[in-house]
Amino acid sequence: MRKTVVMLLIIGMITSFKQQTCAQTPVEQYKRLQQNLASGWNTWDTRSVLTHVLLPWGAAIDLNLMDAGSERVKTFQIGSREKDAPLMRPGAHSYDGAYTDISLEWNGLKLRIQSAAEGLKNVILVTPLEGNKSGGRLVVAPKAVWYRAIRTSIKENSFTMKLVGAEPEMPEIQGVVNGDYLGEKDREIYVSVNKPVVIACNANMTVDEAKAFIRSHADAFVEKNRQKFGKYYDVYNAMQSVLAWDNIYDPTIGRVITPVSRIWNVGWSSNPSMGGFVLFCWDTYFASMMLATANKELAYANAFEITDAVTENGFVPNFYAINDYKSRDRSQPPVGSLAVWNIYQKYKEKWFLELVYSKLLLWNRWWDKNRQTDGLLCWGSSPFAKVTHRYWEYAYVNETEGGALESGLDNSHMYDNVPFDREKHMQKLNDVGLSGLYIMDCNLLAKIADVLSKRTDAAELRKRAALYSKNMSKLWDEKRGLYYNRHTDSGELDSRISPTNFYPMLASVPTQKQAERMINEHLFNPEEFWGEWVIPTTPRNDKAFEDNTYWRGRIWAPLNFLVYMGLRNYNLPEARKALSEKSMNLLLKGWLANGYVFENYNSVTGEGADVPNSDKFYHWGALLGFITLIEEGFFE
């Protein structure tokens, strides 16, 4: 009996050792995660939200429109400002493409397009809405995207698609277009949109059958979220919708990613036929946090992709785009550890921390080495050897404006006429916001280092956090009850402020009494930041507030979010609640009216479409609602 037990123990130990040695590395786990994400029918192609693509093969159903006068539109983008572009009104969109819903208006045509997918089966229902003009035609084009080797054949209203000469082998897709068939020409099927149209792949459904099939998917998706989020369903729906519609597959890197907006992707592409993308630094980290509310895999994917874009000099760039185009002169606010730590707190998967830690640490060390003056940090822009020779490799490099771009607050009033040190490659301004974020970064990375048993790193990070926290006292003004930016050439504090002056709370530097003064005397001050719509990037009593352009006077969700996260470090429940409610109301104002989630908002009217440089469907606008989801306990 004893020999048997010993043998079983030995066998168990050998089995355990084999399992450990055969375990996947974090990189291998991530590769598998991406392979799982890049599968099935979804609106993967960044060029049009009405192109349904089957991954991993790249077979697509592309929907176009023609009006009664034969004018044609080929691409559909939410929030497009191009002349005569279709007006798109996005609805619900599951992350996996199992259900999508969007409506449009164009040249008198008013249509609703819904889809539902199960495996290789995909059903698209196009329904004319009230007031739809007669004579419009839907153009259905079964085809390949991204130069994939798809063989397509069409016979009247039926079609087949087959991948040839590539792996993995794709089962043949058989499709049918049911409706008022008008003809087939140039490998496209034409059908009237005077009545409903069904496009079905690996299925053949009547309109009623398609309605029932799609309704079952819609009910399952919507009801699940309604039950989970209750009275905050609209808040969550706005956030999920903007993230899901912005979610794409980019063939140039072979990754599923969630850029800020499809319009931005196409604008940054050097080869539109291949799609194109641009990831911005803090934008993408914020997206990863929001995605973690309900989709761990997409959260991991976005956090990793922007972290992995770290430059040769060791920092996460302001932007990372197609063809290795990066801002090699400048970074952006260091919020990577904030996103990663909060995602880890939700899912507790150590391999995710291992995947990103080394590059986050490299980035943290870069700030101290390259942007430090007098023990605090300054925004900057460093010269570098050109790689792609495109515009942003030249514009504003090693200038004050380049430092402003690094801040993420591009044209902020705070950096007006700030001198620049071209030898140190920094603005001559200790920035309270950056320094607060950096201390937070040190503290959170130290916690990550603890989890990974990297004790030497943790000690280094905590030592650096303590030093910068001590130096932060140089920026406190006892008389005015706030931390201020400090001119490094004169030592004087700068009286011009923004929501970034509250960032020391992210680092837990102020005492409870100091934090109360900051909130009561400044955040809640209607002459500065409080009002019906909050928080303006420029205080209301600053002359730049009236500019109402970009970061001068408008409301930006990431600043609301970071101020809120700072409030969570203190006993300030009323302030948290008030900021949560006002932020939520601002998001819902645009979402419930037209399905838009704006890049930024008017601080007086709460409108998002009043200026041309506010993207109508930019995912970090949903941070306004994410604040409420955190406050109400939905991110746990």
C-alpha positions as semicolon CSV with decimal commas, in nm:
position;residue;x (nm);y (nm);z (nm)
1;M;0,000;0,000;0,000
2;R;0,280;0,239;0,096
3;K;0,468;0,163;-0,229
4;T;0,152;0,234;-0,425
5;V;0,107;0,571;-0,255
6;V;0,471;0,662;-0,318
7;M;0,443;0,567;-0,683
8;L;0,128;0,773;-0,720
9;L;0,303;1,072;-0,562
10;I;0,599;1,034;-0,798
11;I;0,371;1,004;-1,098
12;G;0,180;1,313;-0,980
13;M;0,502;1,510;-0,943
14;I;0,621;1,408;-1,289
15;T;0,283;1,498;-1,440
16;S;0,285;1,834;-1,264
17;F;0,638;1,905;-1,388
18;K;0,543;1,818;-1,745
19;Q;0,239;2,043;-1,723
20;Q;0,450;2,330;-1,595
21;T;0,720;2,289;-1,858
22;C;0,460;2,258;-2,131
23;A;0,260;2,556;-2,007
24;Q;0,224;2,837;-2,253
25;T;0,429;3,151;-2,208
26;P;0,241;3,482;-2,176
27;V;0,329;3,561;-2,538
28;E;0,193;3,225;-2,653
29;Q;-0,122;3,277;-2,449
30;Y;-0,169;3,616;-2,606
31;K;-0,121;3,476;-2,956
32;R;-0,395;3,222;-2,887
33;L;-0,617;3,497;-2,747
34;Q;-0,581;3,698;-3,068
35;Q;-0,657;3,392;-3,279
36;N;-0,977;3,338;-3,083
37;L;-1,076;3,702;-3,117
38;A;-1,015;3,708;-3,494
39;S;-1,290;3,461;-3,579
40;G;-1,648;3,469;-3,698
41;W;-1,871;3,723;-3,869
42;N;-1,840;4,082;-3,754
43;T;-1,804;4,439;-3,879
44;W;-1,428;4,393;-3,892
45;D;-1,339;4,618;-4,187
46;T;-1,259;4,974;-4,074
47;R;-1,366;5,122;-4,411
48;S;-1,739;5,062;-4,366
49;V;-1,965;4,961;-4,078
50;L;-2,189;4,787;-4,334
51;T;-1,921;4,542;-4,446
52;H;-1,960;4,206;-4,272
53;V;-1,642;3,997;-4,277
54;L;-1,583;3,633;-4,185
55;L;-1,250;3,584;-4,007
56;P;-0,995;3,441;-4,026
57;W;-1,056;3,403;-4,400
58;G;-1,156;3,753;-4,514
59;A;-1,473;3,663;-4,700
60;A;-1,705;3,962;-4,693
61;I;-2,057;4,082;-4,765
62;D;-2,027;4,445;-4,865
63;L;-2,344;4,655;-4,867
64;N;-2,373;4,965;-5,085
65;L;-2,666;5,190;-5,177
66;M;-2,798;5,357;-5,492
67;D;-3,077;5,612;-5,490
68;A;-3,347;5,651;-5,753
69;G;-3,118;5,875;-5,956
70;S;-2,839;5,614;-5,963
71;E;-2,611;5,809;-5,730
72;R;-2,411;5,563;-5,526
73;V;-2,244;5,558;-5,186
74;K;-1,991;5,287;-5,110
75;T;-1,870;5,342;-4,757
76;F;-2,055;5,407;-4,436
77;Q;-1,889;5,572;-4,137
78;I;-2,056;5,681;-3,814
79;G;-2,024;6,055;-3,767
80;S;-1,877;6,129;-4,110
81;R;-1,867;6,501;-4,187
82;E;-1,809;6,454;-4,559
83;K;-2,054;6,625;-4,793
84;D;-2,356;6,404;-4,874
85;A;-2,232;6,127;-4,643
86;P;-2,501;5,895;-4,503
87;L;-2,627;5,987;-4,157
88;M;-2,562;5,679;-3,946
89;R;-2,740;5,617;-3,616
90;P;-2,566;5,332;-3,431
91;G;-2,756;5,096;-3,206
92;A;-2,655;4,789;-3,009
93;H;-2,354;4,584;-3,117
94;S;-2,230;4,274;-2,937
95;Y;-1,855;4,245;-2,920
96;D;-1,853;3,910;-3,101
97;G;-2,081;4,023;-3,386
98;A;-2,365;3,794;-3,281
99;Y;-2,599;4,095;-3,308
100;T;-2,566;4,440;-3,467
101;D;-2,817;4,719;-3,525
102;I;-2,772;5,047;-3,713
103;S;-2,994;5,286;-3,907
104;L;-2,915;5,534;-4,183
105;E;-3,055;5,822;-4,386
106;W;-2,918;5,914;-4,728
107;N;-3,076;6,094;-5,024
108;G;-3,426;6,018;-4,900
109;L;-3,352;5,656;-4,816
110;K;-3,421;5,558;-4,455
111;L;-3,317;5,206;-4,360
112;R;-3,244;4,990;-4,061
113;I;-2,975;4,723;-4,094
114;Q;-2,962;4,442;-3,839
115;S;-2,757;4,125;-3,835
116;A;-2,726;3,807;-3,636
117;A;-2,453;3,545;-3,659
118;E;-2,397;3,188;-3,540
119;G;-2,075;3,023;-3,652
120;L;-2,063;3,034;-4,033
121;K;-2,426;3,146;-4,049
122;N;-2,483;3,519;-4,089
123;V;-2,819;3,686;-4,155
124;I;-2,854;4,053;-4,246
125;L;-3,196;4,218;-4,251
126;V;-3,246;4,552;-4,425
127;T;-3,578;4,714;-4,336
128;P;-3,718;5,037;-4,485
129;L;-3,822;5,285;-4,218
130;E;-4,112;5,529;-4,219
131;G;-4,057;5,799;-4,479
132;N;-3,823;5,587;-4,692
133;K;-3,810;5,718;-5,049
134;S;-3,903;5,469;-5,317
135;G;-3,667;5,368;-5,596
136;G;-3,360;5,299;-5,385
137;R;-3,144;4,995;-5,452
138;L;-2,928;4,786;-5,224
139;V;-2,607;4,660;-5,382
140;V;-2,487;4,333;-5,229
141;A;-2,127;4,245;-5,312
142;P;-1,992;3,909;-5,192
143;K;-1,616;3,951;-5,217
144;A;-1,272;3,924;-5,062
145;V;-1,120;4,198;-4,849
146;W;-0,750;4,273;-4,791
147;Y;-0,648;4,089;-5,110
148;R;-0,751;3,751;-4,971
149;A;-0,786;3,467;-5,222
150;I;-1,164;3,430;-5,219
151;R;-1,334;3,283;-5,525
152;T;-1,685;3,423;-5,563
153;S;-1,955;3,305;-5,800
154;I;-2,301;3,462;-5,845
155;K;-2,611;3,324;-6,010
156;E;-2,907;3,561;-6,000
157;N;-2,982;3,617;-5,629
158;S;-2,755;3,338;-5,501
159;F;-2,381;3,332;-5,445
160;T;-2,098;3,116;-5,315
161;M;-1,762;3,212;-5,163
162;K;-1,462;2,982;-5,130
163;L;-1,105;3,047;-5,016
164;V;-0,849;2,891;-5,250
165;G;-0,487;2,796;-5,198
166;A;-0,454;2,904;-4,836
167;E;-0,469;2,772;-4,482
168;P;-0,674;2,716;-4,280
169;E;-0,921;2,583;-4,533
170;M;-1,254;2,766;-4,537
171;P;-1,583;2,581;-4,580
172;E;-1,778;2,702;-4,880
173;I;-2,013;2,985;-4,795
174;Q;-2,348;2,964;-4,973
175;G;-2,560;3,275;-4,970
176;V;-2,888;3,409;-5,095
177;V;-3,042;3,756;-5,125
178;N;-3,418;3,745;-5,073
179;G;-3,627;4,049;-5,166
180;D;-3,738;4,231;-5,480
181;Y;-3,455;4,109;-5,704
182;L;-3,352;4,360;-5,973
183;G;-3,058;4,187;-6,136
184;E;-2,687;4,101;-6,117
185;K;-2,400;4,294;-6,275
186;D;-2,025;4,309;-6,225
187;R;-2,035;4,049;-5,948
188;E;-2,293;4,248;-5,753
189;I;-2,657;4,171;-5,675
190;Y;-2,913;4,452;-5,699
191;V;-3,233;4,448;-5,497
192;S;-3,502;4,706;-5,421
193;V;-3,523;4,860;-5,074
194;N;-3,888;4,949;-5,110
195;K;-3,946;4,629;-4,910
196;P;-3,737;4,433;-4,659
197;V;-3,431;4,247;-4,784
198;V;-3,262;3,940;-4,634
199;I;-2,900;3,849;-4,705
200;A;-2,832;3,506;-4,559
201;C;-2,505;3,312;-4,556
202;N;-2,528;2,938;-4,497
203;A;-2,901;2,980;-4,451
204;N;-3,206;3,055;-4,666
205;M;-3,466;3,257;-4,481
206;T;-3,780;3,445;-4,564
207;V;-3,823;3,793;-4,421
208;D;-4,036;3,660;-4,133
209;E;-3,783;3,386;-4,055
210;A;-3,499;3,638;-4,062
211;K;-3,690;3,871;-3,831
212;A;-3,744;3,589;-3,583
213;F;-3,380;3,477;-3,603
214;I;-3,248;3,828;-3,548
215;R;-3,503;3,905;-3,277
216;S;-3,389;3,601;-3,078
217;H;-3,030;3,725;-3,085
218;A;-3,133;4,082;-3,004
219;D;-3,348;3,974;-2,712
220;A;-3,074;3,753;-2,569
221;F;-2,810;4,026;-2,597
222;V;-3,018;4,320;-2,480
223;E;-3,199;4,136;-2,204
224;K;-2,874;4,007;-2,057
225;N;-2,742;4,362;-2,030
226;R;-3,071;4,503;-1,903
227;Q;-3,076;4,251;-1,623
228;K;-2,715;4,320;-1,527
229;F;-2,715;4,700;-1,545
230;G;-3,076;4,781;-1,460
231;K;-3,144;5,155;-1,462
232;Y;-2,789;5,211;-1,590
233;Y;-2,852;5,006;-1,904
234;D;-2,842;5,310;-2,134
235;V;-2,508;5,412;-1,984
236;Y;-2,360;5,068;-2,047
237;N;-2,522;5,041;-2,391
238;A;-2,362;5,367;-2,501
239;M;-2,022;5,251;-2,382
240;Q;-2,043;4,903;-2,534
241;S;-2,182;5,031;-2,863
242;V;-1,908;5,284;-2,930
243;L;-1,640;5,031;-2,837
244;A;-1,793;4,748;-3,042
245;W;-1,854;4,959;-3,354
246;D;-1,497;5,093;-3,331
247;N;-1,356;4,742;-3,288
248;I;-1,177;4,620;-3,603
249;Y;-0,933;4,368;-3,743
250;D;-0,628;4,521;-3,906
251;P;-0,463;4,291;-4,163
252;T;-0,132;4,481;-4,166
253;I;-0,055;4,367;-3,810
254;G;-0,294;4,071;-3,797
255;R;-0,459;4,192;-3,478
256;V;-0,801;4,271;-3,336
257;I;-0,783;4,622;-3,189
258;T;-1,019;4,899;-3,079
259;P;-0,899;5,234;-3,217
260;V;-1,066;5,559;-3,114
261;S;-1,271;5,594;-3,433
262;R;-1,292;5,439;-3,779
263;I;-1,272;5,785;-3,931
264;W;-0,934;5,840;-3,763
265;N;-0,814;5,499;-3,889
266;V;-0,880;5,576;-4,253
267;G;-0,734;5,923;-4,221
268;W;-0,402;5,781;-4,096
269;S;-0,380;5,498;-4,349
270;S;-0,123;5,502;-4,627
271;N;-0,304;5,215;-4,801
272;P;-0,682;5,243;-4,756
273;S;-0,748;4,921;-4,946
274;M;-0,572;4,740;-4,661
275;G;-0,771;4,922;-4,394
276;G;-0,537;5,109;-4,164
277;F;-0,539;5,206;-3,798
278;V;-0,403;5,447;-3,541
279;L;-0,381;5,377;-3,169
280;F;-0,333;5,668;-2,933
281;C;-0,162;5,601;-2,603
282;W;-0,389;5,702;-2,316
283;D;-0,699;5,663;-2,532
284;T;-0,625;5,294;-2,582
285;Y;-0,547;5,228;-2,216
286;F;-0,881;5,387;-2,123
287;A;-1,054;5,170;-2,384
288;S;-0,896;4,860;-2,233
289;M;-1,040;4,950;-1,893
290;M;-1,389;5,007;-2,034
291;L;-1,372;4,684;-2,234
292;A;-1,280;4,495;-1,916
293;T;-1,632;4,560;-1,786
294;A;-1,757;4,270;-1,998
295;N;-1,483;4,148;-2,234
296;K;-1,156;4,034;-2,081
297;E;-0,998;3,931;-2,413
298;L;-1,049;4,269;-2,583
299;A;-0,927;4,445;-2,269
300;Y;-0,607;4,242;-2,273
301;A;-0,562;4,289;-2,648
302;N;-0,576;4,667;-2,642
303;A;-0,363;4,707;-2,331
304;F;-0,098;4,483;-2,482
305;E;-0,096;4,631;-2,832
306;I;-0,035;4,987;-2,719
307;T;0,223;4,877;-2,459
308;D;0,400;4,662;-2,717
309;A;0,432;4,969;-2,940
310;V;0,706;5,101;-2,709
311;T;0,970;5,289;-2,905
312;E;1,339;5,211;-2,941
313;N;1,406;5,469;-2,668
314;G;1,180;5,294;-2,421
315;F;0,851;5,482;-2,403
316;V;0,495;5,417;-2,516
317;P;0,438;5,665;-2,799
318;N;0,169;5,928;-2,832
319;F;0,047;5,738;-3,139
320;Y;0,119;5,412;-3,320
321;A;-0,011;5,365;-3,673
322;I;0,019;5,146;-3,980
323;N;0,370;5,087;-4,126
324;D;0,552;5,145;-3,797
325;Y;0,458;5,513;-3,790
326;K;0,505;5,631;-3,430
327;S;0,564;5,951;-3,238
328;R;0,924;5,876;-3,156
329;D;0,977;6,222;-3,009
330;R;0,707;6,213;-2,743
331;S;0,495;5,993;-2,520
332;Q;0,157;6,065;-2,356
333;P;0,015;6,061;-2,001
334;P;0,140;5,750;-1,815
335;V;-0,189;5,575;-1,741
336;G;-0,084;5,226;-1,855
337;S;-0,034;5,089;-1,504
338;L;-0,372;5,235;-1,399
339;A;-0,544;5,037;-1,674
340;V;-0,342;4,719;-1,626
341;W;-0,378;4,713;-1,247
342;N;-0,753;4,767;-1,258
343;I;-0,797;4,499;-1,524
344;Y;-0,590;4,262;-1,312
345;Q;-0,799;4,340;-1,005
346;K;-1,105;4,225;-1,197
347;Y;-0,971;3,905;-1,355
348;K;-0,670;3,811;-1,137
349;E;-0,471;3,651;-1,420
350;K;-0,102;3,682;-1,346
351;W;0,009;3,600;-1,701
352;F;-0,145;3,927;-1,820
353;L;0,078;4,123;-1,582
354;E;0,380;3,924;-1,699
355;L;0,292;4,007;-2,058
356;V;0,315;4,385;-2,016
357;Y;0,520;4,452;-1,702
358;S;0,871;4,484;-1,845
359;K;0,772;4,748;-2,100
360;L;0,565;4,942;-1,848
361;L;0,869;4,948;-1,620
362;L;1,089;5,060;-1,907
363;W;0,845;5,343;-1,974
364;N;0,840;5,444;-1,608
365;R;1,217;5,469;-1,597
366;W;1,221;5,670;-1,919
367;W;1,016;5,952;-1,764
368;D;1,258;5,992;-1,473
369;K;1,561;5,988;-1,702
370;N;1,428;6,211;-1,982
371;R;1,163;6,448;-1,843
372;Q;1,286;6,539;-1,493
373;T;1,384;6,886;-1,379
374;D;1,427;6,984;-1,011
375;G;1,278;6,655;-0,895
376;L;0,952;6,690;-1,086
377;L;0,847;6,618;-1,443
378;C;0,799;6,839;-1,748
379;W;0,635;6,761;-2,080
380;G;0,875;6,744;-2,372
381;S;0,965;6,638;-2,726
382;S;1,300;6,481;-2,816
383;P;1,470;6,478;-3,157
384;F;1,525;6,139;-3,321
385;A;1,641;5,976;-3,643
386;K;1,351;5,978;-3,890
387;V;1,198;5,642;-3,980
388;T;0,898;5,695;-4,208
389;H;0,954;6,063;-4,298
390;R;0,585;6,142;-4,253
391;Y;0,437;6,464;-4,116
392;W;0,448;6,404;-3,740
393;E;0,814;6,307;-3,755
394;Y;0,887;6,673;-3,830
395;A;0,603;6,885;-3,692
396;Y;0,670;7,050;-3,351
397;V;0,960;6,818;-3,265
398;N;1,177;6,962;-2,985
399;E;0,941;7,256;-2,943
400;T;0,691;7,374;-2,681
401;E;0,405;7,256;-2,902
402;G;0,556;6,907;-2,912
403;G;0,554;6,906;-2,533
404;A;0,190;7,012;-2,538
405;L;0,115;6,719;-2,770
406;E;0,289;6,487;-2,522
407;S;0,054;6,613;-2,252
408;G;-0,244;6,494;-2,458
409;L;-0,396;6,841;-2,413
410;D;-0,272;6,964;-2,750
411;N;-0,372;7,334;-2,752
412;S;-0,428;7,380;-2,379
413;H;-0,409;7,734;-2,246
414;M;-0,163;7,611;-1,980
415;Y;0,116;7,586;-2,236
416;D;0,068;7,921;-2,404
417;N;0,407;8,094;-2,437
418;V;0,586;7,844;-2,212
419;P;0,958;7,854;-2,299
420;F;1,128;7,534;-2,417
421;D;1,471;7,395;-2,334
422;R;1,602;7,256;-2,663
423;E;1,902;7,095;-2,496
424;K;1,699;6,907;-2,236
425;H;1,405;6,872;-2,480
426;M;1,149;6,986;-2,221
427;Q;0,914;7,270;-2,148
428;K;1,043;7,492;-1,869
429;L;0,742;7,400;-1,657
430;N;0,710;7,142;-1,381
431;D;0,371;7,000;-1,467
432;V;0,157;6,910;-1,167
433;G;-0,063;6,678;-1,372
434;L;0,226;6,478;-1,515
435;S;0,401;6,457;-1,181
436;G;0,083;6,333;-1,013
437;L;0,027;6,072;-1,281
438;Y;0,388;5,961;-1,254
439;I;0,373;5,906;-0,879
440;M;0,054;5,704;-0,934
441;D;0,238;5,504;-1,200
442;C;0,526;5,429;-0,964
443;N;0,288;5,316;-0,689
444;L;0,080;5,091;-0,914
445;L;0,381;4,940;-1,086
446;A;0,520;4,862;-0,742
447;K;0,202;4,668;-0,666
448;I;0,239;4,480;-0,994
449;A;0,602;4,408;-0,909
450;D;0,486;4,267;-0,573
451;V;0,249;4,026;-0,748
452;L;0,531;3,916;-0,979
453;S;0,774;3,879;-0,684
454;K;1,008;4,143;-0,827
455;R;1,113;4,286;-0,493
456;T;1,408;4,492;-0,618
457;D;1,187;4,663;-0,877
458;A;0,917;4,727;-0,618
459;A;1,168;4,891;-0,383
460;E;1,305;5,107;-0,666
461;L;0,956;5,220;-0,766
462;R;0,847;5,303;-0,413
463;K;1,165;5,499;-0,351
464;R;1,102;5,701;-0,665
465;A;0,737;5,758;-0,570
466;A;0,841;5,883;-0,225
467;L;1,095;6,126;-0,369
468;Y;0,854;6,275;-0,622
469;S;0,578;6,291;-0,358
470;K;0,808;6,491;-0,134
471;N;0,896;6,726;-0,419
472;M;0,528;6,778;-0,498
473;S;0,512;7,005;-0,192
474;K;0,690;7,268;-0,406
475;L;0,370;7,299;-0,608
476;W;0,124;7,347;-0,321
477;D;-0,008;7,697;-0,253
478;E;-0,150;7,711;0,097
479;K;-0,321;8,044;0,043
480;R;-0,509;7,931;-0,268
481;G;-0,560;7,569;-0,164
482;L;-0,435;7,400;-0,482
483;Y;-0,128;7,253;-0,652
484;Y;0,004;7,463;-0,941
485;N;0,242;7,419;-1,232
486;R;0,584;7,573;-1,162
487;H;0,811;7,760;-1,403
488;T;1,155;7,599;-1,381
489;D;1,335;7,908;-1,507
490;S;1,188;8,144;-1,246
491;G;1,060;7,911;-0,974
492;E;0,721;8,086;-0,979
493;L;0,391;7,903;-0,969
494;D;0,167;7,947;-1,273
495;S;-0,184;8,068;-1,190
496;R;-0,347;7,917;-1,502
497;I;-0,515;7,591;-1,407
498;S;-0,711;7,300;-1,552
499;P;-0,856;6,972;-1,418
500;T;-0,499;6,834;-1,423
501;N;-0,430;7,042;-1,111
502;F;-0,638;6,783;-0,922
503;Y;-0,414;6,493;-1,032
504;P;-0,204;6,490;-0,712
505;M;-0,505;6,308;-0,566
506;L;-0,429;6,019;-0,804
507;A;-0,096;5,992;-0,625
508;S;-0,255;6,023;-0,278
509;V;-0,020;6,315;-0,209
510;P;-0,264;6,570;-0,058
511;T;-0,390;6,520;0,294
512;Q;-0,763;6,473;0,344
513;K;-0,787;6,839;0,447
514;Q;-0,597;6,954;0,139
515;A;-0,814;6,741;-0,087
516;E;-1,127;6,892;0,065
517;R;-0,995;7,242;-0,002
518;M;-0,910;7,152;-0,361
519;I;-1,262;7,023;-0,423
520;N;-1,462;7,282;-0,231
521;E;-1,262;7,588;-0,334
522;H;-1,192;7,493;-0,695
523;L;-1,381;7,195;-0,842
524;F;-1,712;7,306;-0,690
525;N;-1,639;7,671;-0,764
526;P;-1,885;7,785;-1,038
527;E;-1,643;8,059;-1,145
528;E;-1,386;7,791;-1,223
529;F;-1,504;7,435;-1,294
530;W;-1,855;7,366;-1,164
531;G;-2,179;7,420;-1,351
532;E;-2,457;7,232;-1,528
533;W;-2,198;7,059;-1,749
534;V;-1,855;6,968;-1,610
535;I;-1,551;6,964;-1,605
536;P;-1,431;7,228;-1,855
537;T;-1,065;7,194;-1,952
538;T;-1,026;7,566;-1,900
539;P;-1,179;7,735;-1,594
540;R;-1,476;7,954;-1,676
541;N;-1,298;8,266;-1,553
542;D;-0,996;8,216;-1,783
543;K;-0,999;8,416;-2,108
544;A;-0,929;8,098;-2,308
545;F;-1,260;7,945;-2,194
546;E;-1,446;8,145;-2,458
547;D;-1,236;7,989;-2,735
548;N;-1,446;7,670;-2,715
549;T;-1,210;7,478;-2,940
550;Y;-1,054;7,144;-2,861
551;W;-0,874;7,161;-2,523
552;R;-0,960;7,527;-2,468
553;G;-1,285;7,550;-2,274
554;R;-1,450;7,221;-2,375
555;I;-1,525;6,915;-2,165
556;W;-1,317;6,601;-2,224
557;A;-1,420;6,272;-2,066
558;P;-1,067;6,151;-1,976
559;L;-1,015;6,449;-1,747
560;N;-1,345;6,385;-1,571
561;F;-1,239;6,023;-1,535
562;L;-0,895;6,092;-1,390
563;V;-1,032;6,349;-1,146
564;Y;-1,293;6,093;-1,039
565;M;-1,028;5,823;-0,990
566;G;-0,836;6,067;-0,772
567;L;-1,146;6,135;-0,562
568;R;-1,168;5,761;-0,489
569;N;-0,848;5,788;-0,285
570;Y;-1,025;6,014;-0,033
571;N;-1,330;6,024;0,186
572;L;-1,525;6,246;-0,054
573;P;-1,842;6,049;-0,134
574;E;-2,055;6,354;-0,218
575;A;-1,799;6,480;-0,468
576;R;-1,772;6,139;-0,632
577;K;-2,149;6,109;-0,661
578;A;-2,194;6,460;-0,799
579;L;-1,924;6,416;-1,062
580;S;-2,063;6,075;-1,156
581;E;-2,417;6,206;-1,209
582;K;-2,311;6,509;-1,409
583;S;-2,078;6,304;-1,628
584;M;-2,348;6,043;-1,692
585;N;-2,603;6,308;-1,787
586;L;-2,361;6,461;-2,035
587;L;-2,303;6,125;-2,205
588;L;-2,673;6,040;-2,220
589;K;-2,762;6,380;-2,366
590;G;-2,593;6,292;-2,695
591;W;-2,647;5,917;-2,686
592;L;-3,023;5,919;-2,633
593;A;-3,073;6,196;-2,890
594;N;-2,885;6,042;-3,182
595;G;-2,662;5,756;-3,074
596;Y;-2,345;5,965;-3,064
597;V;-2,059;5,950;-2,815
598;F;-1,857;6,264;-2,868
599;E;-1,485;6,327;-2,851
600;N;-1,549;6,646;-2,650
601;Y;-1,842;6,862;-2,540
602;N;-1,944;7,227;-2,509
603;S;-1,910;7,335;-2,145
604;V;-2,207;7,573;-2,164
605;T;-2,463;7,381;-2,371
606;G;-2,349;7,020;-2,332
607;E;-2,355;6,979;-2,710
608;G;-2,093;6,771;-2,889
609;A;-2,162;6,853;-3,253
610;D;-2,130;7,232;-3,227
611;V;-1,770;7,236;-3,353
612;P;-1,604;7,050;-3,643
613;N;-1,317;6,911;-3,433
614;S;-1,531;6,693;-3,210
615;D;-1,556;6,342;-3,354
616;K;-1,914;6,219;-3,315
617;F;-1,822;5,861;-3,228
618;Y;-1,499;5,857;-3,029
619;H;-1,479;5,586;-2,768
620;W;-1,322;5,773;-2,480
621;G;-1,634;5,990;-2,461
622;A;-1,789;5,684;-2,295
623;L;-1,561;5,736;-1,994
624;L;-1,834;5,976;-1,881
625;G;-2,055;5,673;-1,828
626;F;-1,777;5,444;-1,711
627;I;-1,739;5,673;-1,411
628;T;-2,096;5,590;-1,312
629;L;-2,052;5,217;-1,372
630;I;-1,752;5,222;-1,136
631;E;-1,932;5,438;-0,880
632;E;-2,234;5,205;-0,880
633;G;-2,024;4,891;-0,840
634;F;-2,041;4,740;-1,190
635;F;-1,663;4,722;-1,235
636;E;-1,573;4,470;-0,968
